[in-house]
């Protein structure tokens, strides 16, 4: 899993931010942590796949948070389309 993709400025972290990006159709790729609450990630993953957004699963929330350069764990994160 190349989480180094998240080392860019065009990213969002957290369920609320990812949902907003999905609604605005600006999300290019979704990352979900497998140890997250299933109700959170299943709905987002389904919505993303329906909209044609690539979904990548990550082992843990801690790894995802670190890949996003934040000091806490993250259940979901996403890459934004460059405009």
Rosetta blueprint (number, residue, H / E / L):
1 X L
2 X L
3 X H
4 X H
5 X H
6 X H
7 X L
8 X L
9 X L
10 X L
11 X E
12 X E
13 X E
14 X L
15 X H
16 X H
17 X H
18 X H
19 X H
20 X H
21 X H
22 X H
23 X H
24 X L
25 X L
26 X L
27 X E
28 X E
29 X E
30 X E
31 X E
32 X E
33 X E
34 X L
35 X L
36 X L
37 X L
38 X H
39 X H
40 X H
41 X H
42 X H
43 X H
44 X H
45 X H
46 X H
47 X H
48 X H
49 X H
50 X H
51 X L
52 X L
53 X L
54 X E
55 X E
56 X E
57 X E
58 X E
59 X L
60 X L
61 X H
62 X H
63 X H
64 X H
65 X H
66 X H
67 X H
68 X L
69 X L
70 X L
71 X L
72 X L
73 X L
74 X L
75 X L
76 X E
77 X E
78 X E
79 X E
80 X E
81 X L
82 X L
83 X L
